[in-house]
């Protein structure tokens, strides 16, 4: 059995806590559904254990350990904050981290009914996050580029799942994003992976943001795509009015990136319907709904 195939069980989590953080080992442990690169376990009422699973390197967890304590105090929504570090051992040769638990239900299993409130909340969160990042901040590796440098990824998703009846409209949105001017401001902090499984909702609105493994310094358009990917129909205009810092070119890039992200969600849904590893059946309808919002514009 290779290390990527180690079965992560409640007993393993408890044993690791007993070895490295025995004062936490008596808390209740419950598996959290979802997760691919990392597996989450609820620890008591206020904590969670994030276990490196399919991620080939610990880089994403180490990034969260380094930067979330810096960012969390000035963000207006709860985010997971590391409180204890678990180091590789003979029992489990990967990294794991004890983090604060962000209460709420993931949006891919919930819904937003208070659309205006959610738009205002997301805009306020991204205003607070999107400040100039320090020189030592991580830069993007597989995301963060101008849409013109992401055409291969877009084409793969487009060819796989784009509905024939709206394919030309999707292509037009993407081509417009590719033609938009590049980000000319300083690199700002960007979450980088805002999709329905990485935000939590309660009382019909956004209540927290999770999974900062793709955090980078760069173009805020990658997060502003969430205006269509996350928010209900008809609220993108309110979101951009509240955010107030996105020029026309940034909105065009964000809309194209939202189209690409929507196609990705649809592909993950298709993979789930086919029973493929990592597939998420419930992401398909979410992706299609997001794509319809993208095509309606701001």
Buried (B, 14 or more C-beta within 10 A) or exposed (E): EEEEEBEBEEEBBBBBBEBBBEEBBEBEBEBBEEBBBBBBBBBEEEBBBBBBBEBEEBBBBBBBBBBBEEBBEEBEBBBBBBBBBBEEEEEBEBBBBBBBBBEBEBBBEBEBEBBBBBBBBBBBBBBBBBEEBEEEBBEBEEBBBBBBEBBEBBBBBBEEBBEEEBEEBBBEBBBBBBEBEBBEEEBBBBBBBBBBBBBBBEEBBBBBBBBBBBBBBBBBBBBBBBBBBBBBEEBBEBBBEBBEBBEEBBBBBBBBBBBBBBBBBBBBBBBBEEEEEEBBBBBBEBBBBBBEBBBEEB
